[in-house]
Amino acid sequence: MTATAIADAAGFCALLEDELGIRLAPEDLDRPLDEVAEWDSVHLLRLVTVVENVTGRRVPVADLLEAVTFQQMYEVVRA
């Protein structure tokens, strides 16, 4: 997977599914994290690791911790 994999919402959804086993469509990204049964803090740490490996840059974890939807997370990792 390359940095272009998260260039759009569909790529971010593919990353979530491929790396974390969480299946979401782009239109589901606005769902609150607490409504996604599979989501937990371990997934957050894994997401940070995967995105940093894919992009080659650090992810602002504090900003991810403030996110309440996958859309907000996507905006943080895309920035």
All heavy atoms as a GROMACS GRO file, in nm:
protein
  610
    1MET      N    1   0.085  -0.118   0.000
    1MET     CA    2   0.000   0.000   0.000
    1MET      C    3   0.090   0.124   0.000
    1MET      O    4   0.190   0.127   0.069
    1MET     CB    5  -0.090  -0.004   0.123
    1MET     CG    6  -0.202   0.094   0.117
    1MET     SD    7  -0.333   0.062   0.239
    1MET     CE    8  -0.423  -0.066   0.158
    2THR      N    9   0.051   0.225  -0.076
    2THR     CA   10   0.131   0.347  -0.088
    2THR      C   11   0.054   0.466  -0.034
    2THR      O   12  -0.065   0.456  -0.004
    2THR     CB   13   0.166   0.375  -0.235
    2THR    OG1   14   0.045   0.402  -0.306
    2THR    CG2   15   0.238   0.257  -0.298
    3ALA      N   16   0.123   0.579  -0.023
    3ALA     CA   17   0.061   0.701   0.029
    3ALA      C   18  -0.060   0.742  -0.053
    3ALA      O   19  -0.155   0.799   0.000
    3ALA     CB   20   0.163   0.814   0.033
    4THR      N   21  -0.060   0.713  -0.183
    4THR     CA   22  -0.176   0.748  -0.265
    4THR      C   23  -0.298   0.666  -0.225
    4THR      O   24  -0.409   0.702  -0.260
    4THR     CB   25  -0.147   0.727  -0.414
    4THR    OG1   26  -0.108   0.591  -0.436
    4THR    CG2   27  -0.038   0.820  -0.462
    5ALA      N   28  -0.278   0.558  -0.149
    5ALA     CA   29  -0.390   0.475  -0.105
    5ALA      C   30  -0.486   0.552  -0.015
    5ALA      O   31  -0.603   0.517  -0.007
    5ALA     CB   32  -0.339   0.350  -0.034
    6ILE      N   33  -0.435   0.654   0.053
    6ILE     CA   34  -0.524   0.733   0.139
    6ILE      C   35  -0.553   0.870   0.080
    6ILE      O   36  -0.593   0.961   0.150
    6ILE     CB   37  -0.471   0.744   0.283
    6ILE    CG1   38  -0.334   0.809   0.287
    6ILE    CG2   39  -0.470   0.609   0.351
    6ILE    CD1   40  -0.287   0.842   0.427
    7ALA      N   41  -0.533   0.884  -0.050
    7ALA     CA   42  -0.556   1.011  -0.117
    7ALA      C   43  -0.704   1.044  -0.127
    7ALA      O   44  -0.741   1.160  -0.144
    7ALA     CB   45  -0.493   1.011  -0.256
    8ASP      N   46  -0.790   0.944  -0.116
    8ASP     CA   47  -0.934   0.970  -0.119
    8ASP      C   48  -1.004   0.882  -0.016
    8ASP      O   49  -0.943   0.793   0.044
    8ASP     CB   50  -0.992   0.950  -0.259
    8ASP     CG   51  -0.975   0.809  -0.312
    8ASP    OD1   52  -0.954   0.715  -0.232
    8ASP    OD2   53  -0.985   0.791  -0.433
    9ALA      N   54  -1.131   0.911   0.007
    9ALA     CA   55  -1.207   0.841   0.110
    9ALA      C   56  -1.218   0.691   0.082
    9ALA      O   57  -1.210   0.610   0.174
    9ALA     CB   58  -1.347   0.903   0.124
   10ALA      N   59  -1.231   0.654  -0.044
   10ALA     CA   60  -1.240   0.512  -0.079
   10ALA      C   61  -1.110   0.441  -0.043
   10ALA      O   62  -1.112   0.328   0.008
   10ALA     CB   63  -1.271   0.496  -0.227
   11GLY      N   64  -0.997   0.505  -0.067
   11GLY     CA   65  -0.868   0.446  -0.031
   11GLY      C   66  -0.853   0.431   0.119
   11GLY      O   67  -0.799   0.331   0.167
   12PHE      N   68  -0.901   0.531   0.193
   12PHE     CA   69  -0.896   0.523   0.339
   12PHE      C   70  -0.982   0.407   0.388
   12PHE      O   71  -0.942   0.332   0.476
   12PHE     CB   72  -0.941   0.656   0.401
   12PHE     CG   73  -0.933   0.660   0.550
   12PHE    CD1   74  -0.809   0.655   0.614
   12PHE    CD2   75  -1.047   0.671   0.628
   12PHE    CE1   76  -0.801   0.660   0.753
   12PHE    CE2   77  -1.040   0.676   0.766
   12PHE     CZ   78  -0.916   0.672   0.829
   13CYS      N   79  -1.099   0.390   0.327
   13CYS     CA   80  -1.186   0.277   0.364
   13CYS      C   81  -1.119   0.144   0.332
   13CYS      O   82  -1.128   0.050   0.411
   13CYS     CB   83  -1.320   0.288   0.290
   13CYS     SG   84  -1.424   0.421   0.351
   14ALA      N   85  -1.050   0.137   0.220
   14ALA     CA   86  -0.978   0.014   0.184
   14ALA      C   87  -0.868  -0.014   0.285
   14ALA      O   88  -0.847  -0.128   0.325
   14ALA     CB   89  -0.921   0.027   0.043
   15LEU      N   90  -0.797   0.090   0.328
   15LEU     CA   91  -0.694   0.073   0.429
   15LEU      C   92  -0.754   0.021   0.560
   15LEU      O   93  -0.700  -0.071   0.621
   15LEU     CB   94  -0.622   0.206   0.454
   15LEU     CG   95  -0.512   0.202   0.558
   15LEU    CD1   96  -0.388   0.274   0.507
   15LEU    CD2   97  -0.558   0.264   0.687
   16LEU      N   98  -0.868   0.078   0.601
   16LEU     CA   99  -0.934   0.031   0.723
   16LEU      C  100  -0.970  -0.117   0.714
   16LEU      O  101  -0.951  -0.192   0.809
   16LEU     CB  102  -1.060   0.114   0.751
   16LEU     CG  103  -1.039   0.258   0.795
   16LEU    CD1  104  -1.173   0.331   0.800
   16LEU    CD2  105  -0.969   0.264   0.930
   17GLU      N  106  -1.019  -0.157   0.598
   17GLU     CA  107  -1.058  -0.296   0.581
   17GLU      C  108  -0.936  -0.388   0.571
   17GLU      O  109  -0.929  -0.490   0.639
   17GLU     CB  110  -1.145  -0.314   0.457
   17GLU     CG  111  -1.192  -0.457   0.440
   17GLU     CD  112  -1.292  -0.475   0.328
   17GLU    OE1  113  -1.333  -0.375   0.265
   17GLU    OE2  114  -1.330  -0.590   0.304
   18ASP      N  115  -0.840  -0.352   0.487
   18ASP     CA  116  -0.723  -0.437   0.464
   18ASP      C  117  -0.635  -0.451   0.588
   18ASP      O  118  -0.585  -0.560   0.617
   18ASP     CB  119  -0.638  -0.383   0.350
   18ASP     CG  120  -0.708  -0.388   0.215
   18ASP    OD1  121  -0.812  -0.456   0.204
   18ASP    OD2  122  -0.659  -0.321   0.122
   19GLU      N  123  -0.616  -0.343   0.659
   19GLU     CA  124  -0.521  -0.344   0.771
   19GLU      C  125  -0.586  -0.367   0.907
   19GLU      O  126  -0.522  -0.420   0.998
   19GLU     CB  127  -0.443  -0.212   0.774
   19GLU     CG  128  -0.362  -0.186   0.648
   19GLU     CD  129  -0.246  -0.283   0.632
   19GLU    OE1  130  -0.202  -0.343   0.732
   19GLU    OE2  131  -0.197  -0.298   0.518
   20LEU      N  132  -0.712  -0.325   0.923
   20LEU     CA  133  -0.777  -0.335   1.054
   20LEU      C  134  -0.898  -0.428   1.055
   20LEU      O  135  -0.952  -0.457   1.162
   20LEU     CB  136  -0.821  -0.196   1.102
   20LEU     CG  137  -0.713  -0.088   1.106
   20LEU    CD1  138  -0.772   0.044   1.151
   20LEU    CD2  139  -0.598  -0.129   1.196
   21GLY      N  140  -0.942  -0.470   0.938
   21GLY     CA  141  -1.058  -0.558   0.932
   21GLY      C  142  -1.190  -0.487   0.957
   21GLY      O  143  -1.289  -0.550   0.990
   22ILE      N  144  -1.190  -0.355   0.941
   22ILE     CA  145  -1.312  -0.276   0.961
   22ILE      C  146  -1.365  -0.235   0.825
   22ILE      O  147  -1.300  -0.159   0.752
   22ILE     CB  148  -1.285  -0.152   1.049
   22ILE    CG1  149  -1.240  -0.197   1.188
   22ILE    CG2  150  -1.408  -0.063   1.056
   22ILE    CD1  151  -1.196  -0.084   1.278
   23ARG      N  152  -1.482  -0.284   0.790
   23ARG     CA  153  -1.539  -0.258   0.658
   23ARG      C  154  -1.635  -0.140   0.667
   23ARG      O  155  -1.737  -0.145   0.736
   23ARG     CB  156  -1.613  -0.381   0.607
   23ARG     CG  157  -1.681  -0.357   0.473
   23ARG     CD  158  -1.743  -0.481   0.421
   23ARG     NE  159  -1.636  -0.552   0.349
   23ARG     CZ  160  -1.647  -0.672   0.301
   23ARG    NH1  161  -1.757  -0.739   0.318
   23ARG    NH2  162  -1.548  -0.728   0.236
   24LEU      N  163  -1.599  -0.033   0.596
   24LEU     CA  164  -1.683   0.086   0.587
   24LEU      C  165  -1.683   0.134   0.443
   24LEU      O  166  -1.583   0.123   0.373
   24LEU     CB  167  -1.629   0.200   0.674
   24LEU     CG  168  -1.631   0.184   0.825
   24LEU    CD1  169  -1.559   0.303   0.889
   24LEU    CD2  170  -1.771   0.174   0.877
   25ALA      N  171  -1.794   0.189   0.400
   25ALA     CA  172  -1.802   0.257   0.271
   25ALA      C  173  -1.775   0.406   0.296
   25ALA      O  174  -1.793   0.454   0.409
   25ALA     CB  175  -1.940   0.238   0.210
   26PRO      N  176  -1.731   0.479   0.194
   26PRO     CA  177  -1.705   0.622   0.214
   26PRO      C  178  -1.822   0.697   0.278
   26PRO      O  179  -1.801   0.787   0.359
   26PRO     CB  180  -1.675   0.672   0.073
   26PRO     CG  181  -1.613   0.555   0.005
   26PRO     CD  182  -1.692   0.436   0.059
   27GLU      N  183  -1.944   0.658   0.244
   27GLU     CA  184  -2.059   0.728   0.304
   27GLU      C  185  -2.079   0.695   0.452
   27GLU      O  186  -2.155   0.762   0.522
   27GLU     CB  187  -2.188   0.698   0.225
   27GLU     CG  188  -2.223   0.553   0.214
   27GLU     CD  189  -2.165   0.484   0.092
   27GLU    OE1  190  -2.075   0.538   0.025
   27GLU    OE2  191  -2.210   0.373   0.063
   28ASP      N  192  -2.007   0.594   0.503
   28ASP     CA  193  -2.015   0.558   0.646
   28ASP      C  194  -1.912   0.631   0.731
   28ASP      O  195  -1.914   0.617   0.854
   28ASP     CB  196  -1.992   0.407   0.664
   28ASP     CG  197  -2.100   0.324   0.600
   28ASP    OD1  198  -2.216   0.368   0.596
   28ASP    OD2  199  -2.066   0.214   0.551
   29LEU      N  200  -1.824   0.707   0.670
   29LEU     CA  201  -1.716   0.770   0.746
   29LEU      C  202  -1.765   0.870   0.850
   29LEU      O  203  -1.695   0.898   0.946
   29LEU     CB  204  -1.616   0.837   0.652
   29LEU     CG  205  -1.532   0.743   0.566
   29LEU    CD1  206  -1.441   0.822   0.474
   29LEU    CD2  207  -1.452   0.647   0.651
   30ASP      N  208  -1.886   0.922   0.832
   30ASP     CA  209  -1.940   1.018   0.929
   30ASP      C  210  -2.005   0.950   1.050
   30ASP      O  211  -2.050   1.019   1.142
   30ASP     CB  212  -2.041   1.111   0.862
   30ASP     CG  213  -1.973   1.218   0.779
   30ASP    OD1  214  -1.865   1.264   0.819
   30ASP    OD2  215  -2.027   1.254   0.674
   31ARG      N  216  -2.008   0.818   1.051
   31ARG     CA  217  -2.064   0.748   1.168
   31ARG      C  218  -1.976   0.772   1.290
   31ARG      O  219  -1.853   0.766   1.281
   31ARG     CB  220  -2.071   0.597   1.143
   31ARG     CG  221  -2.183   0.558   1.051
   31ARG     CD  222  -2.187   0.410   1.025
   31ARG     NE  223  -2.189   0.331   1.147
   31ARG     CZ  224  -2.157   0.202   1.151
   31ARG    NH1  225  -2.120   0.138   1.042
   31ARG    NH2  226  -2.161   0.137   1.265
   32PRO      N  227  -2.037   0.796   1.405
   32PRO     CA  228  -1.956   0.811   1.528
   32PRO      C  229  -1.878   0.682   1.555
   32PRO      O  230  -1.928   0.572   1.534
   32PRO     CB  231  -2.061   0.836   1.636
   32PRO     CG  232  -2.179   0.893   1.563
   32PRO     CD  233  -2.178   0.823   1.429
   33LEU      N  234  -1.757   0.698   1.602
   33LEU     CA  235  -1.672   0.582   1.630
   33LEU      C  236  -1.737   0.486   1.729
   33LEU      O  237  -1.722   0.364   1.717
   33LEU     CB  238  -1.537   0.628   1.684
   33LEU     CG  239  -1.451   0.710   1.589
   33LEU    CD1  240  -1.330   0.766   1.661
   33LEU    CD2  241  -1.410   0.627   1.469
   34ASP      N  242  -1.810   0.540   1.826
   34ASP     CA  243  -1.870   0.451   1.926
   34ASP      C  244  -1.987   0.370   1.872
   34ASP      O  245  -2.038   0.282   1.940
   34ASP     CB  246  -1.909   0.528   2.052
   34ASP     CG  247  -2.010   0.638   2.028
   34ASP    OD1  248  -2.053   0.659   1.913
   34ASP    OD2  249  -2.048   0.705   2.126
   35GLU      N  250  -2.027   0.395   1.748
   35GLU     CA  251  -2.130   0.314   1.683
   35GLU      C  252  -2.072   0.199   1.600
   35GLU      O  253  -2.146   0.120   1.544
   35GLU     CB  254  -2.219   0.400   1.593
   35GLU     CG  255  -2.310   0.493   1.669
   35GLU     CD  256  -2.402   0.571   1.577
   35GLU    OE1  257  -2.406   0.544   1.455
   35GLU    OE2  258  -2.470   0.662   1.628
   36VAL      N  259  -1.941   0.193   1.593
   36VAL     CA  260  -1.874   0.088   1.515
   36VAL      C  261  -1.821  -0.014   1.616
   36VAL      O  262  -1.723   0.010   1.687
   36VAL     CB  263  -1.760   0.145   1.429
   36VAL    CG1  264  -1.690   0.035   1.351
   36VAL    CG2  265  -1.814   0.252   1.334
   37ALA      N  266  -1.889  -0.128   1.623
   37ALA     CA  267  -1.860  -0.228   1.726
   37ALA      C  268  -1.714  -0.275   1.723
   37ALA      O  269  -1.656  -0.303   1.828
   37ALA     CB  270  -1.953  -0.348   1.710
   38GLU      N  271  -1.654  -0.282   1.605
   38GLU     CA  272  -1.518  -0.333   1.593
   38GLU      C  273  -1.411  -0.234   1.640
   38GLU      O  274  -1.297  -0.272   1.661
   38GLU     CB  275  -1.485  -0.369   1.447
   38GLU     CG  276  -1.577  -0.467   1.384
   38GLU     CD  277  -1.697  -0.401   1.315
   38GLU    OE1  278  -1.717  -0.279   1.327
   38GLU    OE2  279  -1.770  -0.474   1.249
   39TRP      N  280  -1.446  -0.106   1.654
   39TRP     CA  281  -1.347  -0.003   1.683
   39TRP      C  282  -1.309  -0.003   1.830
   39TRP      O  283  -1.393  -0.008   1.919
   39TRP     CB  284  -1.400   0.135   1.644
   39TRP     CG  285  -1.298   0.242   1.666
   39TRP    CD1  286  -1.297   0.336   1.764
   39TRP    CD2  287  -1.179   0.261   1.591
   39TRP    NE1  288  -1.186   0.414   1.754
   39TRP    CE2  289  -1.111   0.370   1.647
   39TRP    CE3  290  -1.123   0.198   1.480
   39TRP    CZ2  291  -0.990   0.417   1.598
   39TRP    CZ3  292  -1.003   0.245   1.430
   39TRP    CH2  293  -0.938   0.353   1.488
   40ASP      N  294  -1.177   0.005   1.857
   40ASP     CA  295  -1.128   0.022   1.993
   40ASP      C  296  -0.992   0.091   1.988
   40ASP      O  297  -0.939   0.121   1.880
   40ASP     CB  298  -1.121  -0.111   2.068
   40ASP     CG  299  -1.027  -0.213   2.005
   40ASP    OD1  300  -0.931  -0.173   1.936
   40ASP    OD2  301  -1.050  -0.333   2.024
   41SER      N  302  -0.935   0.117   2.104
   41SER     CA  303  -0.810   0.193   2.111
   41SER      C  304  -0.693   0.118   2.047
   41SER      O  305  -0.600   0.180   1.997
   41SER     CB  306  -0.778   0.229   2.256
   41SER     OG  307  -0.767   0.112   2.334
   42VAL      N  308  -0.697  -0.014   2.048
   42VAL     CA  309  -0.591  -0.091   1.982
   42VAL      C  310  -0.592  -0.064   1.832
   42VAL      O  311  -0.487  -0.050   1.769
   42VAL     CB  312  -0.604  -0.241   2.012
   42VAL    CG1  313  -0.503  -0.322   1.935
   42VAL    CG2  314  -0.592  -0.266   2.161
   43HIS      N  315  -0.712  -0.051   1.775
   43HIS     CA  316  -0.722  -0.018   1.633
   43HIS      C  317  -0.664   0.121   1.605
   43HIS      O  318  -0.603   0.143   1.500
   43HIS     CB  319  -0.868  -0.024   1.585
   43HIS     CG  320  -0.917  -0.162   1.564
   43HIS    ND1  321  -1.004  -0.222   1.651
   43HIS    CD2  322  -0.890  -0.252   1.468
   43HIS    CE1  323  -1.030  -0.344   1.608
   43HIS    NE2  324  -0.962  -0.365   1.497
   44LEU      N  325  -0.683   0.213   1.697
   44LEU     CA  326  -0.626   0.348   1.680
   44LEU      C  327  -0.475   0.340   1.670
   44LEU      O  328  -0.414   0.400   1.580
   44LEU     CB  329  -0.667   0.440   1.795
   44LEU     CG  330  -0.604   0.579   1.792
   44LEU    CD1  331  -0.656   0.660   1.674
   44LEU    CD2  332  -0.630   0.652   1.921
   45LEU      N  333  -0.412   0.265   1.759
   45LEU     CA  334  -0.267   0.251   1.756
   45LEU      C  335  -0.221   0.184   1.626
   45LEU      O  336  -0.121   0.224   1.566
   45LEU     CB  337  -0.218   0.171   1.877
   45LEU     CG  338  -0.242   0.238   2.012
   45LEU    CD1  339  -0.204   0.143   2.125
   45LEU    CD2  340  -0.166   0.368   2.022
   46ARG      N  341  -0.294   0.083   1.584
   46ARG     CA  342  -0.260   0.015   1.458
   46ARG      C  343  -0.275   0.110   1.339
   46ARG      O  344  -0.192   0.111   1.250
   46ARG     CB  345  -0.349  -0.108   1.442
   46ARG     CG  346  -0.325  -0.184   1.316
   46ARG     CD  347  -0.198  -0.268   1.322
   46ARG     NE  348  -0.183  -0.339   1.195
   46ARG     CZ  349  -0.076  -0.331   1.119
   46ARG    NH1  350   0.028  -0.263   1.158
   46ARG    NH2  351  -0.071  -0.395   1.005
   47LEU      N  352  -0.382   0.192   1.341
   47LEU     CA  353  -0.403   0.288   1.233
   47LEU      C  354  -0.286   0.385   1.224
   47LEU      O  355  -0.237   0.414   1.116
   47LEU     CB  356  -0.534   0.363   1.254
   47LEU     CG  357  -0.567   0.471   1.151
   47LEU    CD1  358  -0.586   0.410   1.012
   47LEU    CD2  359  -0.691   0.549   1.193
   48VAL      N  360  -0.242   0.435   1.338
   48VAL     CA  361  -0.129   0.527   1.340
   48VAL      C  362  -0.006   0.461   1.278
   48VAL      O  363   0.060   0.519   1.192
   48VAL     CB  364  -0.098   0.574   1.485
   48VAL    CG1  365   0.036   0.647   1.492
   48VAL    CG2  366  -0.210   0.663   1.536
   49THR      N  367   0.022   0.339   1.320
   49THR     CA  368   0.139   0.267   1.269
   49THR      C  369   0.130   0.246   1.118
   49THR      O  370   0.226   0.270   1.044
   49THR     CB  371   0.153   0.132   1.340
   49THR    OG1  372   0.165   0.155   1.480
   49THR    CG2  373   0.273   0.055   1.290
   50VAL      N  374   0.015   0.202   1.072
   50VAL     CA  375  -0.004   0.175   0.929
   50VAL      C  376   0.010   0.303   0.847
   50VAL      O  377   0.082   0.306   0.746
   50VAL     CB  378  -0.140   0.107   0.903
   50VAL    CG1  379  -0.174   0.104   0.755
   50VAL    CG2  380  -0.142  -0.033   0.960
   51VAL      N  381  -0.057   0.409   0.890
   51VAL     CA  382  -0.052   0.534   0.814
   51VAL      C  383   0.090   0.590   0.813
   51VAL      O  384   0.138   0.638   0.709
   51VAL     CB  385  -0.153   0.637   0.868
   51VAL    CG1  386  -0.131   0.774   0.807
   51VAL    CG2  387  -0.295   0.589   0.843
   52GLU      N  388   0.160   0.584   0.925
   52GLU     CA  389   0.298   0.633   0.927
   52GLU      C  390   0.387   0.551   0.834
   52GLU      O  391   0.472   0.607   0.764
   52GLU     CB  392   0.352   0.631   1.070
   52GLU     CG  393   0.293   0.741   1.155
   52GLU     CD  394   0.347   0.748   1.296
   52GLU    OE1  395   0.414   0.653   1.342
   52GLU    OE2  396   0.322   0.850   1.361
   53ASN      N  397   0.366   0.421   0.829
   53ASN     CA  398   0.444   0.337   0.738
   53ASN      C  399   0.410   0.366   0.592
   53ASN      O  400   0.499   0.367   0.507
   53ASN     CB  401   0.422   0.189   0.768
   53ASN     CG  402   0.490   0.145   0.895
   53ASN    OD1  403   0.587   0.206   0.940
   53ASN    ND2  404   0.440   0.040   0.956
   54VAL      N  405   0.283   0.389   0.564
   54VAL     CA  406   0.239   0.413   0.426
   54VAL      C  407   0.286   0.550   0.376
   54VAL      O  408   0.332   0.563   0.263
   54VAL     CB  409   0.086   0.401   0.416
   54VAL    CG1  410   0.033   0.458   0.286
   54VAL    CG2  411   0.044   0.255   0.431
   55THR      N  412   0.275   0.650   0.461
   55THR     CA  413   0.305   0.787   0.418
   55THR      C  414   0.449   0.829   0.443
   55THR      O  415   0.497   0.925   0.382
   55THR     CB  416   0.213   0.889   0.488
   55THR    OG1  417   0.239   0.886   0.629
   55THR    CG2  418   0.067   0.861   0.458
   56GLY      N  419   0.515   0.763   0.536
   56GLY     CA  420   0.651   0.802   0.571
   56GLY      C  421   0.658   0.927   0.657
   56GLY      O  422   0.763   0.987   0.672
   57ARG      N  423   0.546   0.966   0.715
   57ARG     CA  424   0.546   1.084   0.803
   57ARG      C  425   0.467   1.053   0.930
   57ARG      O  426   0.386   0.963   0.934
   57ARG     CB  427   0.490   1.206   0.732
   57ARG     CG  428   0.351   1.191   0.679
   57ARG     CD  429   0.308   1.316   0.600
   57ARG     NE  430   0.187   1.290   0.527
   57ARG     CZ  431   0.065   1.290   0.580
   57ARG    NH1  432   0.049   1.313   0.707
   57ARG    NH2  433  -0.040   1.264   0.505
   58ARG      N  434   0.495   1.132   1.032
   58ARG     CA  435   0.429   1.110   1.162
   58ARG      C  436   0.284   1.156   1.156
   58ARG      O  437   0.251   1.253   1.089
   58ARG     CB  438   0.504   1.183   1.271
   58ARG     CG  439   0.645   1.124   1.289
   58ARG     CD  440   0.720   1.182   1.406
   58ARG     NE  441   0.650   1.181   1.533
   58ARG     CZ  442   0.646   1.078   1.617
   58ARG    NH1  443   0.707   0.967   1.588
   58ARG    NH2  444   0.581   1.088   1.731
   59VAL      N  445   0.200   1.086   1.230
   59VAL     CA  446   0.059   1.121   1.241
   59VAL      C  447   0.039   1.193   1.374
   59VAL      O  448   0.088   1.146   1.477
   59VAL     CB  449  -0.029   0.994   1.236
   59VAL    CG1  450  -0.172   1.025   1.265
   59VAL    CG2  451  -0.014   0.925   1.102
   60PRO      N  452  -0.030   1.307   1.376
   60PRO     CA  453  -0.055   1.378   1.502
   60PRO      C  454  -0.159   1.301   1.587
   60PRO      O  455  -0.279   1.317   1.570
   60PRO     CB  456  -0.106   1.515   1.458
   60PRO     CG  457  -0.156   1.496   1.318
   60PRO     CD  458  -0.081   1.380   1.260
   61VAL      N  459  -0.109   1.218   1.675
   61VAL     CA  460  -0.194   1.129   1.754
   61VAL      C  461  -0.294   1.208   1.838
   61VAL      O  462  -0.410   1.168   1.852
   61VAL     CB  463  -0.110   1.036   1.843
   61VAL    CG1  464  -0.197   0.950   1.933
   61VAL    CG2  465  -0.019   0.950   1.756
   62ALA      N  466  -0.253   1.321   1.892
   62ALA     CA  467  -0.345   1.402   1.974
   62ALA      C  468  -0.468   1.442   1.893
   62ALA      O  469  -0.580   1.440   1.945
   62ALA     CB  470  -0.274   1.526   2.028
   63ASP      N  471  -0.449   1.474   1.765
   63ASP     CA  472  -0.562   1.510   1.679
   63ASP      C  473  -0.651   1.389   1.654
   63ASP      O  474  -0.773   1.402   1.649
   63ASP     CB  475  -0.514   1.567   1.547
   63ASP     CG  476  -0.445   1.701   1.563
   63ASP    OD1  477  -0.461   1.767   1.669
   63ASP    OD2  478  -0.372   1.742   1.471
   64LEU      N  479  -0.591   1.272   1.637
   64LEU     CA  480  -0.672   1.151   1.618
   64LEU      C  481  -0.754   1.119   1.742
   64LEU      O  482  -0.867   1.073   1.732
   64LEU     CB  483  -0.583   1.031   1.583
   64LEU     CG  484  -0.532   1.022   1.442
   64LEU    CD1  485  -0.447   0.897   1.424
   64LEU    CD2  486  -0.645   1.022   1.341
   65LEU      N  487  -0.696   1.143   1.859
   65LEU     CA  488  -0.768   1.115   1.984
   65LEU      C  489  -0.891   1.204   1.998
   65LEU      O  490  -0.987   1.165   2.066
   65LEU     CB  491  -0.675   1.133   2.104
   65LEU     CG  492  -0.567   1.027   2.120
   65LEU    CD1  493  -0.469   1.068   2.229
   65LEU    CD2  494  -0.628   0.892   2.150
   66GLU      N  495  -0.890   1.320   1.937
   66GLU     CA  496  -1.004   1.411   1.944
   66GLU      C  497  -1.112   1.378   1.842
   66GLU      O  498  -1.225   1.425   1.853
   66GLU     CB  499  -0.957   1.555   1.924
   66GLU     CG  500  -0.870   1.607   2.037
   66GLU     CD  501  -0.821   1.747   2.013
   66GLU    OE1  502  -0.866   1.813   1.916
   66GLU    OE2  503  -0.737   1.793   2.092
   67ALA      N  504  -1.079   1.296   1.743
   67ALA     CA  505  -1.175   1.262   1.638
   67ALA      C  506  -1.288   1.177   1.694
   67ALA      O  507  -1.266   1.088   1.775
   67ALA     CB  508  -1.104   1.186   1.526
   68VAL      N  509  -1.410   1.207   1.648
   68VAL     CA  510  -1.526   1.129   1.693
   68VAL      C  511  -1.589   1.052   1.577
   68VAL      O  512  -1.683   0.976   1.598
   68VAL     CB  513  -1.632   1.218   1.763
   68VAL    CG1  514  -1.575   1.274   1.893
   68VAL    CG2  515  -1.681   1.328   1.672
   69THR      N  516  -1.536   1.073   1.454
   69THR     CA  517  -1.582   0.998   1.337
   69THR      C  518  -1.461   0.954   1.256
   69THR      O  519  -1.351   1.010   1.270
   69THR     CB  520  -1.674   1.083   1.246
   69THR    OG1  521  -1.596   1.188   1.188
   69THR    CG2  522  -1.793   1.139   1.321
   70PHE      N  523  -1.481   0.856   1.169
   70PHE     CA  524  -1.374   0.816   1.079
   70PHE      C  525  -1.343   0.928   0.979
   70PHE      O  526  -1.229   0.940   0.935
   70PHE     CB  527  -1.410   0.687   1.005
   70PHE     CG  528  -1.400   0.566   1.092
   70PHE    CD1  529  -1.513   0.507   1.145
   70PHE    CD2  530  -1.276   0.510   1.122
   70PHE    CE1  531  -1.503   0.394   1.225
   70PHE    CE2  532  -1.265   0.398   1.202
   70PHE     CZ  533  -1.380   0.340   1.254
   71GLN      N  534  -1.441   1.008   0.945
   71GLN     CA  535  -1.417   1.122   0.855
   71GLN      C  536  -1.316   1.217   0.916
   71GLN      O  537  -1.224   1.264   0.850
   71GLN     CB  538  -1.547   1.195   0.822
   71GLN     CG  539  -1.530   1.314   0.730
   71GLN     CD  540  -1.480   1.275   0.591
   71GLN    OE1  541  -1.520   1.173   0.536
   71GLN    NE2  542  -1.391   1.354   0.535
   72GLN      N  543  -1.332   1.246   1.044
   72GLN     CA  544  -1.237   1.334   1.113
   72GLN      C  545  -1.098   1.270   1.118
   72GLN      O  546  -0.997   1.338   1.101
   72GLN     CB  547  -1.286   1.366   1.253
   72GLN     CG  548  -1.407   1.457   1.253
   72GLN     CD  549  -1.466   1.478   1.392
   72GLN    OE1  550  -1.434   1.405   1.486
   72GLN    NE2  551  -1.555   1.576   1.403
   73MET      N  552  -1.094   1.139   1.138
   73MET     CA  553  -0.965   1.069   1.136
   73MET      C  554  -0.902   1.078   0.998
   73MET      O  555  -0.782   1.102   0.986
   73MET     CB  556  -0.982   0.922   1.176
   73MET     CG  557  -1.011   0.902   1.320
   73MET     SD  558  -1.007   0.728   1.357
   73MET     CE  559  -0.962   0.737   1.527
   74TYR      N  560  -0.982   1.057   0.897
   74TYR     CA  561  -0.933   1.064   0.760
   74TYR      C  562  -0.874   1.202   0.732
   74TYR      O  563  -0.767   1.214   0.673
   74TYR     CB  564  -1.045   1.032   0.661
   74TYR     CG  565  -1.009   1.058   0.518
   74TYR    CD1  566  -0.901   0.994   0.458
   74TYR    CD2  567  -1.082   1.147   0.440
   74TYR    CE1  568  -0.866   1.019   0.325
   74TYR    CE2  569  -1.049   1.172   0.308
   74TYR     CZ  570  -0.940   1.107   0.252
   74TYR     OH  571  -0.906   1.131   0.122
   75GLU      N  572  -0.940   1.307   0.777
   75GLU     CA  573  -0.890   1.442   0.755
   75GLU      C  574  -0.757   1.464   0.826
   75GLU      O  575  -0.668   1.532   0.772
   75GLU     CB  576  -0.994   1.544   0.800
   75GLU     CG  577  -1.117   1.544   0.710
   75GLU     CD  578  -1.236   1.620   0.765
   75GLU    OE1  579  -1.222   1.689   0.868
   75GLU    OE2  580  -1.344   1.611   0.703
   76VAL      N  581  -0.738   1.405   0.943
   76VAL     CA  582  -0.611   1.417   1.014
   76VAL      C  583  -0.500   1.344   0.939
   76VAL      O  584  -0.392   1.400   0.919
   76VAL     CB  585  -0.624   1.362   1.159
   76VAL    CG1  586  -0.487   1.350   1.225
   76VAL    CG2  587  -0.717   1.449   1.242
   77VAL      N  588  -0.524   1.221   0.898
   77VAL     CA  589  -0.417   1.144   0.835
   77VAL      C  590  -0.388   1.193   0.693
   77VAL      O  591  -0.277   1.176   0.644
   77VAL     CB  592  -0.444   0.991   0.834
   77VAL    CG1  593  -0.462   0.941   0.975
   77VAL    CG2  594  -0.564   0.955   0.748
   78ARG      N  595  -0.484   1.255   0.629
   78ARG     CA  596  -0.466   1.307   0.494
   78ARG      C  597  -0.387   1.436   0.493
   78ARG      O  598  -0.318   1.466   0.396
   78ARG     CB  599  -0.604   1.328   0.430
   78ARG     CG  600  -0.600   1.375   0.288
   78ARG     CD  601  -0.737   1.395   0.237
   78ARG     NE  602  -0.805   1.498   0.312
   78ARG     CZ  603  -0.925   1.546   0.284
   78ARG    NH1  604  -0.992   1.496   0.184
   78ARG    NH2  605  -0.979   1.640   0.356
   79ALA      N  606  -0.396   1.512   0.601
   79ALA     CA  607  -0.330   1.644   0.608
   79ALA      C  608  -0.180   1.636   0.599
   79ALA      O  609  -0.118   1.540   0.632
   79ALA     CB  610  -0.370   1.715   0.737
   0.00000   0.00000   0.00000
